[in-house]
Amino acid sequence: MSKIPALICGAGPVGLTMAAQLLRQGIGFRIVDKNSRRSIHSKALVVWARSLEVLNTAVPAQDFIDAGIPVRKAEYWFQQERLAEIDFSGAESPFGTGVMIPQDETERVLEESLARHEIHVERQTELKQFEQNATGVRCQLAKADGTMEELDVSWLIGCDGAHSVVRHQLELPFHGELDRHRWYLADVHIRGEMPDANVVICGHPDGIMICFQIRGNRWRIIAEVDLTDPDQPVEEVKLSQVQEMMNQRGPSGFELADPIWLSEFRINERKVDRYGVGRAFLVGDAAHIHSPAGGQGMNTGMQDACNLAWKLALVEKGVAGQPLLESYTQERSVIGEQVLKAAGRLTDVATLRNSLAISLRNIALKTATSFHWIQKRARDTLSELRINYASSPLCGAHILHGAVRPGFRVPDLHWQTNDGQTESLFAEMKDPSLLLLTWQMGPEFTESLFEALPARWRDDVRIVSLLQTDDDDFDADGIMPASEWKRLGSEVPGYALLRPDGYLALSAKANEPHALQEWCAKLS
Ligand SMILES: Cc1cc2nc3c(=O)[nH]c(=O)nc-3n(C[C@H](O)[C@H](O)[C@H](O)COP(=O)(O)OP(=O)(O)OC[C@H]3O[C@@H](n4cnc5c(N)ncnc54)[C@H](O)[C@@H]3O)c2cc1C
């Protein structure tokens, strides 16, 4: 029997995303999880715009949108007075700023999407240990019936969460620390008309409390309690304790009822330096954990998966080599670092106790949120549309000097197909290959571009050639006005190579096919 290319260990949101992306890439895999069922907890409450965009290449973003509510607005209250408002609407993405959706629903959408392709998670199947050599990984799986299975794969992908067995066996240090703050968490129903916002942040001298709308009158409340010894066991939380905090810190007159989940948590901030060794990789919480401030944890993990999947596919098919795989750590570790720092800073600001510092925070928030550009920056940062790999070794030539540089997200461009339909780039990106968009290039240039592609890359790069206007002399795939092309590069005829995860690899003028050749050569 031939070897299965990949084993995905862990079917949380990140493992399921990895599965959807490998399926899109046509790479065979198995996905196992030690638990007997999906998590029932709401944990991560938002899927941000950039995650929706990259997920949409494999699972319709609309499925997540239909199962949640749009991210609209946050309000900041202090001692029962409303001080500031952040408007989240208007992000430059076809999917808005993001969608509020509990994590168990996110996992359901992902798992159902896989099931439509007859892919099922093998539950009660636990990776116990593995060993790897230059050609593969031998995994020991413990099954529900008590038997062990030995499985040989080419790649092991550890999506096995914060206590990752893959990370432990790779002996990768998980640098960081446990924060001493205790937090109450309540997933409850609230009786009464809450402020008209998805997120209500309530500052108070005794500690901050934040309410996130899940759907209708179901809300997640988290409230800072006090400092504690990290070794003190986690306590059981009672609804009455959270109600007391609501009365003291929140807008007045609200009754909490019908709790779905009551818990206490503490914040761990940790990250590995390397996201993989040899043929084994770490993705999601297995590689980084941090404060939930900003709601980036799960989203960062999902985008790790989207970054790794196409690279693994090209290497598995023998198209690209080790340099492409190494870029996974190079690109995602930088992002992980940024997320950890930003979440830590947000938590520090949220947990201020000194009254002068709290007053300054309140003034700063009130002033900052009155500026439109600050609101826009906050929205674009949270929605992860600003994520880029500008320092990545994968960034190729940048000859067009356009708004989007190599390593940056490509916006959703539109063009008209020859049969008069409007085509969107994001719809086109569902195809798993790299996309070579050419604009205003004559057939001789397009041909020399194709010839510049090394033979083994040709099946994995598709060319869409576009013209500014209909021209009987040229055979093209559609028409794109200069204004649209300008969003990507300049008005100069040329081409752009787009990665399967929606980032620009390179852009060049029509008569510069060597830029493409050099990019492919660098990754072989
Ligand atoms: C209380 C709480 C609130 C949170 N709030 C937010 C938020 O607001 N926003 C946000 O973005 N994130 C939030 N998070 C974090 C978010 O839940 C995680 O980032 C996310 O779950 C990570 O997904 P994952 O798939 O990497 O790991 P996990 O969800 O932990 O999934 C790992 C899976 O691997 C399986 N597994 C583990 N070991 C093995 C093994 N040896 N063999 C087989 N299977 C194995 C586990 O059973 C599990 O199903 C929160 C987390 C908690 C606990």
The ligand as an ORCA input file, in Angstrom:
! r2SCAN-3c Opt
* xyz 0 1
  C     -11.397     30.136     27.649
  C     -10.803     30.391     26.306
  C     -11.154     31.522     25.587
  C     -10.594     31.787     24.347
  N     -10.967     32.896     23.653
  C     -10.427     33.135     22.434
  C     -10.822     34.242     21.642
  O     -11.662     35.033     22.041
  N     -10.247     34.418     20.410
  C      -9.309     33.549     19.904
  O      -8.835     33.716     18.757
  N      -8.913     32.497     20.647
  C      -9.452     32.271     21.875
  N      -9.075     31.195     22.579
  C      -8.014     30.376     22.031
  C      -8.542     29.403     21.004
  O      -9.536     28.633     21.602
  C      -7.375     28.581     20.522
  O      -6.426     29.460     19.936
  C      -7.792     27.526     19.513
  O      -8.610     26.549     20.087
  C      -6.549     26.839     18.964
  O      -6.926     25.839     18.088
  P      -6.002     24.577     17.835
  O      -6.733     23.769     16.835
  O      -4.614     25.027     17.567
  O      -5.918     23.822     19.233
  P      -7.083     23.138     20.075
  O      -8.360     23.843     19.894
  O      -6.551     23.008     21.452
  O      -7.238     21.710     19.421
  C      -6.248     20.714     19.585
  C      -6.886     19.363     19.318
  O      -5.853     18.385     19.321
  C      -6.318     17.226     19.991
  N      -5.126     16.511     20.482
  C      -4.235     16.933     21.400
  N      -3.247     16.031     21.549
  C      -3.525     15.008     20.707
  C      -2.875     13.769     20.407
  N      -1.726     13.412     20.991
  N      -3.440     12.953     19.501
  C      -4.609     13.298     18.889
  N      -5.267     14.458     19.147
  C      -4.724     15.307     20.030
  C      -7.223     17.761     21.086
  O      -8.152     16.787     21.499
  C      -7.882     18.950     20.385
  O      -9.102     18.580     19.774
  C      -9.638     30.899     23.818
  C      -9.295     29.747     24.526
  C      -9.866     29.486     25.760
  C      -9.484     28.230     26.509
*
